[in-house]
Amino acid sequence: MSNSEIRRLQELQRYAILDSEPEEAFDRITRLTKNLLNAPIALISLVDEDRQWFKSHQGLQMCETSKDGSFCAYAIETAQPFIIEDTLLDDRFKNSEMVLGETNIRFYAGIQLISPSGLCLGVLCIMDHVPRKLSENQLSDLYDMSRIVIDEIELRSLATIDCLTGLQQRQGFWIKARQELDHAKRFATDLSVILLDIDRFKVVNDTYGHPAGDRVLQNLADVCRKNLRVYDIAARFGGEEFAFLLPKTNIDEAFDVAERLRTQIATTPAIYRDLPIYITTSFGVSSVKANRVMSVTELVHVADKCLYEAKNKGRNRTICTAA
């Protein structure tokens, strides 16, 4: 996987929108797009590592499809509008199930959904069952609607993104955790949670001042981002406490991740006014196996008990237990 694709997937995960519940704000956009361009199908397609997931879909029943060979997978690779006027005349798609199957897609037009950071989250697209062309005005309308999608995604993220660190806030973490727990139950995979607390963070603020403390928090967030997978979820739980959600990860693997984070944080100082500030951290880790029935609240509670134990045993350590 290229570095640019890793950054793109990290940006998509940062918005915590994948697998979220339907929202009228997005459905309104696809309804308007469908009617405005007289198309039977309109989608907001977010392109994950191996699938395209539809935040909103009009005229198409499915909620997601494989990324391989999909129209949207091609669309995110170009900075220009991606338009196929007749799919049967395009060697890339003429044998596709979407073209030859019941969906009978003969026309596709998609505009990239570009975040303010310049990274592509997916595509706003329309499809039709007959070949057609778009006029310049219609193409302009599709572009305008794509900008409205991005604006709505940004508005949505204000409630879930921590402005200091760029990580999820507590609310965003709980939303994503419930989604991932449902996913783990459905596909019989493990799920782990890591809680982190900065040791004696008050001393940092009292010694160097709160701006230095903010820089320490930002540095910690940067270290964590570099040491987590693109589909792991990192959140600032509040103050100096952080939480990490690790899908498809058992307790031993989660412990290794926590130890790697603990070591990297301890050896990577925050630089404030040319002064290096070193910190240590304590970790609590919990994991739920595929065959266990447990709520997110219970899983986090177990990790919190482990974190409390790590603090009591002298800090700068990791305690874990399988739930």
Secondary structure, 3 states (H helix, E strand, C coil): CCHHHHHHHHHHHHCCCCCCCCCHHHHHHHHHHHHHCCCCEEEEEEECCCEEEEEEEECCCCCEEECCCCHHHHHCCCCCCEEECCHHHCCCCCCCHHHHCCCCCCEEEEEEEECCCCCEEEEEEEEECCCCCCCHHHHHHHHHHHHHHHHHHHHHHCCCECCCCCCECHHHHHHHHHHHHHHHHHHCCCEEEEEEEECCHHHHHHHHCHHHHHHHHHHHHHHHHHCCCCCCEEEEEECCEEEEEEECCCHHHHHHHHHHHHHHHHHCCEEECCEEECCCEEEEEEEECCCCCCCHHHHHHHHHHHHHHHHHCCCCCEEEEEC
